[in-house]
Structures are given as C-alpha cells and as structure tokens.
Amino acid sequence: MSDRDSGGGVFDVIEALLAIIGALTVMGVVAVAASVLAWEMELRKSEQDGSLAETTQPSN
C-alpha cells in the first residue's frame, strides 16, 4: 500500500477548507444579490408612492 492510498492527509484537509470557503463565498454572493434586489424594489416602490402622492394633491 502506498502513501497515496492511505487516505486523509493534508491535501484532503485543504480540499475540505476550500470547499467550505467556496460554499460561503457563493452564499455571500447570493445574499448580496438578494439585498440589492430588495433595495431596488423598495426604491422603485417609494418612487411610485412619491409620484402618486404628487398627483393626488390638489393644486392651488
């Protein structure tokens, strides 16, 4: 049996850490994208509410 067949080792630990870092990175990107999308929707909603408020006010 050679060293390569022994399983475990430093490279497996590094691979596992890189997999965890990659998963966290993907989740972070998804969270930022969702946050930006929600902010954009709120901005559009507030712009629409503002324009509706301007049109419903009687002019003097």
Protein Blocks (a to p, Z undefined) as FASTA:
>chain_A
ZZklnggajklmmmmmmmmmmmmmmmmmmmmmmmmmmmmmmmmmmmmmmmmmmmmpccZZ
